[in-house]
Amino acid sequence: MATSKKQTTVVRTPVKTSPKSKGGELSLQKPTVGFIGLGIMGSAMSMNLVQAGFHVYGFDPSPKQQKLMKKEGIDIQASASDVATKASHILLSLPSIAALMSVAQDIANSAKKGTVVAELGTLPGEAKEAAREILAKKEITLLDCPLSGTGAQAKTKDLVVYASGDKKAIQKMTAVFEGFARAIYNIGEFGQGMKMKLVANHLVAIHNVASAEAILLGVQMGLDANQIVEVIGNSAGSSRMFQVRGPSMANRTWSEATMKIDVWNKDMHLISGAIESYAVPAPVFASCIPVYNAANALGHAKDDTAVVYKVLENWAKPMTTKKQKKKSKK
């Protein structure tokens, strides 16, 4: 007997129009948006929202980021609470559990009933659930909406939203999501978004190291690194991570981070926890862990994850030296 499969839906909601405007043309009505956390990802997304015509109220604890984002058209506020008093739709891009708990309390104390908040980060499911309970007491809805994509992809709106939680709230937030993402998927009940994100990051971890390994192989055989990126990037062996991180590996620009090693290690920890909890054999993922750990130990915590290329390159040097010595003896 065949069983029905649960389908994941791509959310698409038309933006409502106002009944009239000067000249008789219909004008688009867009909700006010609050953005809390204007780091690598948040800054790119908030700028795209401004370009899409949204009025964005923003806050970040860094004075440097505040000044930078103000120049980009973000209406900078003095605190997360101030953002919450002005915006009906709020996006969170936060670095830690502590930051999420603090901001959730600020929003609960300041936002209007019916406000919708989307948590976009890669944080433990239990932390998001705790924040959800804080906001629910004030009739504010929290959605679990992690993203697929890097900081570089965020700049070009090449992000995918894994939305999970209240269906009506997701519909209300869809027009905002479309201001910075290329696709929005409704994954289901609250928390399912993070599960999908862990699946995605499991593959990202593997593909990133595999890309570095493949490029290094080509270079060791005498091929040009940039040519490898161009040719393989358009071939069957390519991956999204090869296309995104390959150029950084080839040009050694990992100091321009769009995903820092120290942040990524937090994601690796979450994936490892899920693998252990569900007793999933994951030998390929396990083989990647020492590479990222080495990058961190070698002082690359603030570099982009593309720096794994340098880690593998360093490991290859002793072997290359031995080969060269054998050739010279001959």
NORSULKA-V739407 format. One line per field, one symbol per residue. psi: psi as a letter, one per 30 degrees, with the letter a starting at -180 (. if undefined). A space follows every 50 residues. Layout:
BEGIN
psi: ???
END
This chain:
BEGIN
psi: kkkkkkkkkkkjkkklllfllkfgkkkkkklkkkjjjhbeeeeeeeeeee ffgkjjklkkfjeeeeeefefggkiklfleeeefffkfkkkkilfleeee eeeeeeeefellkfkkkjjflilkeeeeeeeeeeeefghkkkkjilkjll eeeeegghlkkikkakeeeeeefeeeeffflfkkkjfblkffeeeeeeee feeeeeeeeeeeeeeeeeeffglkeeeeeeeefglfglleeeeefeeeee ghgffikfjkeeeeeeeeeeeeeeeeeghkkieeeeffefeeeeeefggg egllffffeeeeeeefeeeeeeeeeeeee.
END
